[in-house]
Amino acid sequence: MAGFMAEHDLALPEDAYPWIVTWEMAYAYLHQGATLLDARGKTWTPRFSKVQRIQWQWFTANEPSQRGCLLNQDAQLTTLVGRLGITDAPVVVVGDAHHGWGQEGRIVWMLRSLGHPAACWVDGGWAALPSRSLPQSSSPCRPSWSITRIPTWTIDRETLRHLITQPGGDRPWVVLDVRTAAEYQGAILHGECRGGHLPGALHLDVRDCLTPQGYLRSAAEIGDRLAQHRITRQHRIITYCTGGIRSAWMTTVLVQLGYTAQNYAGSMWEWSAGAAQDYPLVCPT
């Protein structure tokens, strides 16, 4: 993590909270009263008091094709967020870097897109937690943060469809499929209606951005992987996966590195549910 943090610090304004932090930085936030969220899912086992469990599914629609899309009702989202005791103080989200799907990145992308200024996730996840005990902040107070949607890091299906169907030429944007190579080639592994990838989509598996130890690779290494696809900081990078989880994680990494990035939250669940002539997929195999 040291390499990643050292290289990316200047990508954000001086007064901006980082999207990704080390445990040392997380400890400093927790001492200041930050909310700590565990995003590992149903198998979550409490390790400390003052830790709130969170699942991305709580904030999405129930319809199969909409499972990755955020709820439209701000009042409902406000209620759900309020139960977690989230204020406008920093929110630290922790996941499972080895066996997770990037849920921590999805939660941070969601909170940032709902207007929270200081949501971040911890590089390395719970496995990297230092042996010392977590600082005990005060009990959750009445939330002082109200939802104000920010569209900067999100793209919807119809906007993406319009981009893809535009005539060719030099495009200031790229579509990046961050699933496995098998999924990109057409394997249906997670309940998609159809297999394949979006027309013109480039491929970079999110796992290629992690070291074997579960930490983010350096900014230079991630930049090199993007450069192999001729992706530069001048591009708008549109990410997608199965249900907007891995792609949300990738969006947070890209934003932290200073790229312009948007997550297609509906991703393959939503896109593949549409008519093939309107929402085409390329399936080489």
N, C-alpha and C positions, 0 to 999 in steps of 0.2 A: 504493500500500500504506500510505502514511503515514496517510491518512484512516481506513482500516479499522482499523489497529492502534491509533490514538489513541482511537477511539471504543469499541473493544470490550474494552480491557484490564481493566475492572472486572467483566467477565462471569464471570471465573474467580476462585477463591480465591487469596489472595496466595501460598500455598505450592504452587500447581499449575503445572505446565509448560503452556505454550500448545500448542494443537493446530496452529497455523499461525504461521509466523515469517517475518521478513525475512531476506535474506542476511546482514545484519549480525549478527542474533541467531544465525543458523546458524553463522557463523564463531566466535562466542564458544563455542558448544557444541562445535564441532570442536576448538578449542584445548584443551578439557577432556577430550578423548578420546571424543567421540561417534562413533557408527557412521554412515557416509554411504552411503545406498542410492539407486541410480538405477533408477527405476520405468518408464522409457520403453518397455520391451518388447524385441521381437526385433531391432529395428533399432538397438539400443543400441551406441554406439561409445565406448570408454573415453577420457576426457579427462584423467584424473588417476589416479595410483596411490591406493591405499587406498579406492577406490570399489567397492562391491559391487553387482553387478547383482541385481535382484529382479523377479519377475513374479507377479502375483496368481494366475495359473493354477496355480502350484506348490502352492497351499494349498487347492485345491478338488477336488471329486469329478469323476470322469471321465464319469459318466452325463450325457447331453445335458440332461436336465431339471434336473440338480443342478449344472450348471457354475458357477453363482454362489454355491453354498453352501459354507461352510467345512467342511473335513474334520472328522469327528467324533472321530478318534483323537488325543488329546493327545500321545501318545508320538510319533506320526508328525510332528505339528506341531513338537514340541520338537526333533526331529532336523533338520527343515528350517530352523528358525530358528537352531539352533546352528551350522549350516554357514556362516551369514552373520556369525558372530562377535558377535552381538547380546548385550550385557550389560544390566544395569539402568541404565547410563548413557544419556543422551539418544540417540535415533535420529532422524537427519535424512533425510527422504525427498524426492527431487527428481523432478519429472516434466516433461512438455512442455505448457506452458500453452496453446499455440496449436493443436497438432494431437493432443493426447492425449485420453483419455476420463475423466480424473480418477483415473488409476491411483495417483498419489501419495496421494490421499485414501483410496482403498480400502486401501492398505497401512497407513496410519496408523489408520484405523478398525479394521482387523484386529488390529493390535498392541495397541491400547488395549482391544479387546474380549477379548484374550487376557491382559490384565492388565499390559501394559507401561505404566509411569506417565509416560513422557517421550518418546513418539513424536510427531513433528511433521512437517509438510511446508512447503516453501518457496514463498511467494507469488511468482509470476512465472516459476517453473521455471528450467531451465537457461539460457533466453534472457536472464534477468535477472542472471546470474552476473557479479559485478564482474571487472574485468580482472586483478586481482591473483591470485596463485596461492592454491590452497587450503592451509590449514594441514595439516601432516603429523602425524597422531596416531600413537600407538604401534601395533604390530601387534595384530590381534585376539587377545584373550586368551580363556581358557576361559569360556564364558558363565556368568554368575552369576544370570541371570534365569530363573525357572521359570514356566511357563504356569499362570495361574489365571483361568479364564474369568469375565468380568464381563458379565452379560446386559443391562446398562443401555441400551446403544445398539443393540440387536438385537431384531427381532421375527421369529417364524417364520410359516410359511404358515397353520397351523391357528389360531394366535392371531389373525392378521389376518382370516382368514375369519370367525371368531366375532364380531369387532368389526363387520365389514361387514354381517353378517346380523342384527344387533341392530335392534330397532324404532327408528324415527326419534326426533327430539327434539334437545334441546341436548346435543351431544356434546363431551366434553373433549379430543377427538382429531380430527385431520384426516389424510387420505391425500393425499400430494403426489407427482404424477407429474412427474419431472424430465427426461423425454425431449424430443425435438423435438415440435413441434405436429403434424407429419405422423404420427409414431408414436402420439401421443395419440389422433388421429382414426382410427387403424386400420391404418396402413401397416405391413407386415411387412418389416423391413429387416435383421434379425440372427438369423434362424433360429427365431423364435417359432413355436409350433404354431398360435396364433390371434392375431388382431390386436385392437386396441381398448385400453380402459383400465379399471381397476378401478371398480366402481360407486361413484359419489360422489367420485371422485378429482379434486382440483384440479390445475391444470397450471402449472408454472413451469420453463422450460428452464434448465438449469444455466448455459448460455452467457450468459443474461441477468444473471448475477451477476458477470460479468467485463467489464473494460474492453477496448477494441480492442487495447490493448497487452498483454493477458494477465494483468493484475493483478485482484485482487478489487476490486469496487466498495466504496464506503464502507459502513459499518454502517447508516447512515441510508438509503442507496439500497436496500440489500437488504431492510431493514425495511419500506420503502415498498412494495416488490414483494410482500412477504408480506401487508402490510396491505390491499392491493388485493383479496386473497382473504379478508379478515377473519380472518387468522391472527394470533394474539397470543401473548405469552409464557405465557399460561395454557393453551395447547393443547399436547398431545403431538403432534408432527409425525412421521408415518410416511412415509418416503421410499421410492420404488422406481423402477426403470428397466428395462433389459433383463436384466442379470445382476448387479445390485448394485454396479456400479462407479461410475457417475455418482451414484447415490443415496448411496453411501458418502461420496463427496466432499462432497455436499450436507449430509450428516449432520455431517461435521466442521466445516463452516462454521457450521451452526446451533448446534452445541454451543459453538463458540468465541464465538458472539454471545450465549450465555446462554439459548437455547431448549432445550426438552426434545425430543430427536429420536431416532428409531430407524430403522435401515436394514433393509429387507427384502432380505436378500442373494440369495435365490432369484429374486426379482423375476419378470419376465415369462417367462423361460425355465421356471421352475418352475410358476408359476401357470397359464400357458396350456397346459401339458402335462396338467393335470388335467381331469376331466370338466366340460363346460360347465355342467351343472346345479349342480355343486358349487362351481365356481370361475368365476363368470360374468365376462364382459367386456362393456363397452358400446362399440359400434362405430357411430358416427353416420353414417359414409359407406358 
